[in-house]
Amino acid sequence: MIKHRLRVTTLILFLFLIFSIEATLAETWRPGVVEGDFFCYEMYGVFTSSDPNEVIEVSAFEHSITDKVRIDIIGVSGSVVHQIYTL
């Protein structure tokens, strides 16, 4: 009698586990943004060194004074987000 109950309980737990995994796998991932959303960020950079003779190479791209970034969401297709990145 105890072995029968144990088998039934084990079967029920196993079925519950299978259905739980199946339900989790069936979820659809969606981005948390929609067309028309935008984000603005303020930017700045700081470099410090303990070596007073330290020299760093600054690329031409970084020579511009960029203090704000804006990202406009122009489209969402499934899990792909299309954006315009403006410095």
C-alpha positions in Angstrom: 0.0 0.0 0.0 2.8 2.4 0.9 4.7 1.6 -2.3 1.6 2.2 -4.4 1.1 5.7 -2.8 4.8 6.5 -3.3 4.5 5.5 -7.0 1.3 7.6 -7.4 2.9 10.6 -5.7 6.0 10.3 -7.7 4.0 10.1 -10.9 2.0 13.2 -10.0 5.2 15.1 -9.1 6.8 14.0 -12.4 3.8 15.1 -14.5 3.6 18.4 -12.6 7.3 19.0 -13.4 6.9 18.2 -17.1 3.9 20.5 -17.4 5.7 23.3 -15.6 8.8 23.0 -17.8 6.5 23.0 -20.9 4.7 26.1 -19.8 8.0 27.9 -19.1 9.4 27.0 -22.5 6.2 28.2 -24.3 6.7 31.8 -23.0 7.5 34.3 -25.7 10.3 36.8 -25.0 9.4 40.4 -25.9 11.4 43.6 -25.7 10.4 46.1 -23.1 10.3 48.9 -25.6 7.9 49.9 -28.4 8.2 52.2 -31.4 8.4 55.8 -30.3 10.2 55.2 -27.0 13.4 57.1 -26.5 16.2 57.3 -24.0 18.6 60.2 -23.3 21.9 59.8 -21.4 24.4 62.4 -20.3 28.0 61.3 -20.8 31.4 62.2 -19.5 34.7 60.5 -19.2 37.4 60.5 -16.6 40.9 59.1 -16.8 43.2 58.8 -13.8 46.6 57.2 -13.5 49.2 56.7 -10.7 51.9 57.2 -13.4 52.4 61.0 -14.0 54.1 60.2 -17.3 51.2 58.0 -18.6 50.3 58.8 -22.2 47.0 57.6 -23.7 46.0 57.5 -27.3 42.7 59.2 -28.0 40.9 58.1 -31.1 39.6 60.7 -33.6 36.0 59.5 -32.7 36.6 60.4 -29.0 38.0 63.9 -29.8 34.5 65.2 -30.3 32.8 66.7 -27.2 29.9 64.4 -26.7 27.9 65.1 -23.7 24.5 63.6 -24.6 23.3 60.5 -26.3 19.8 59.8 -27.5 18.4 56.4 -28.6 15.1 56.5 -30.5 13.3 53.2 -31.0 12.1 53.3 -34.6 10.7 49.7 -34.8 10.3 46.4 -33.0 10.0 43.1 -34.9 9.7 40.1 -32.6 12.8 40.3 -30.4 14.7 42.6 -32.8 14.8 46.3 -31.8 15.6 48.9 -34.5 17.1 52.2 -33.2 18.6 55.4 -34.1 21.6 56.3 -32.0 22.4 60.1 -31.9 25.4 61.7 -30.4 
